[in-house]
Amino acid sequence: MSNYTGRRDFMKTSALGALSLGVAGSGLAAGSSLAAESSITTGSNLEYRFEAKPLKESTLTMDGISRKTMEEHFKLYQGYVNKSNEILGLLKTADPGKGNQIYSDIRVLKHELTFAIGGVKNHEIYFDHLGGKGGRPEGQLLADIEENFGSFDAWAADLKGTGIAARGWVWLAYDHDTGTLFNYLGDAQNTFPVWNATAILALDTYEHAYFIDYAVNRGAYIDAFMKNIDWAAVEKRYDAIPKKS
Ligand SMILES: [Fe+2]
């Protein structure tokens, strides 16, 4: 994820005066830059914050997923960016000496932080590999899909079936321990990823991703999603992963 800026980059952005904490609906393809008023300490030595990446123009002119859907979807993503930064800011003053498993500031903030950051990361994968021509991947990714699922069509059928069954997300991910690809199901952006696996494709199955275009027909939306995948973007993610030898 390249949009997590360190303190130095943040200071540069802030100096440009790009200040916004609201959920803004403008600046989609022109380069939306969001910045908080101050740098953030997370409670560890790490200091970072999130910035919204603009949508690619090609994702606003797709066949089957409308511009309206994408523009509204982008607003939700901006909300996750803003809330991630807001929670990180609140953690700066949360007292770790008052931790409590029933209720405590640190519990609530760290719980909801996973939902907020999940909303950032999952949407960045999703937006990044939309706006393509569909079809099939090539190279190592196609070979490994065929090896793990039997065929590309079997993988696609499994993705669609998992997408119908999910309440939030489906991820095609590489498990570094087993060296295999699998379509994981999530009921929200912070459930149910597994450790030591890397998502290379994300299918958003929340209603906001398709209701404007397809009402309750999620299957038709998943078909449209498949027609608009930019496989080169997925291949780029997959090729960057060190594989189990
Ligand atoms: Fe979404």
Boltz pocket constraint, residues with backbone or C-beta under 6 A from the ligand:
constraints:
  - pocket:
      binder: B
      contacts: [[A, 73], [A, 76], [A, 123], [A, 204], [A, 206], [A, 208], [A, 209]]
      max_distance: 6.0
